[in-house]
Amino acid sequence: WVAYVEPKVNYSILGGTQLTAKYLRQIGQSQRSDGIIEMFWPGDEREGVLKLVNIKDFVLLWISTIWEYYRYTGNVEIVRELFPNVAKAMGWFEKRVGSQGLLDNITPWVFGDWAPLDRRDRNTILNALFYNTLRETAQMATVVGDKAARRRYEKLAGRVKAGINECLWDERRGVYVDSDAGGVPSGRVS
């Protein structure tokens, strides 16, 4: 979360963009063969706990930071440079969309916030982030001229949105619940 918020603070206070560009590129260099980016990078840890623990929402926030960087700077080159990494990362998530259009059972860690969220199974925080990132990635695809990718991301965003509204909305209370675990909506609302 900090890496998503800090660039905006930097833009407004310092007006600088070089540090954010460096961060975006370095995180892209950490990408594993499965598409996930490392939780900490650069670093010396290669086989231990950093390989086992990874916060999936950080991947989505890194992608959103690329889009925000483009919106702030107009720098098309960084979008072109990092779009293959973005597509590879999104591929990891796309493979984990279940029949209801939602990311399901993402392990080992969905962060979301330090608040006591119910993060089990199909959780709202990760799926909402995924929906937003799909929309931003579709826009990036437009910037780089990949119409097929744009259509694919837009279509999947529609499925995720429908899944969120179908599985995670509690009509009686008028709120989105934290999760849907095994077909049972969570009683928790954060």
Summary of the structure (lengths in Angstrom):
residues: 190
radius of gyration: 16.8
end to end distance: 17.5
largest distance: 50.4
contacts: 580
relative contact order: 0.12
helix: 56%
strand: 8%
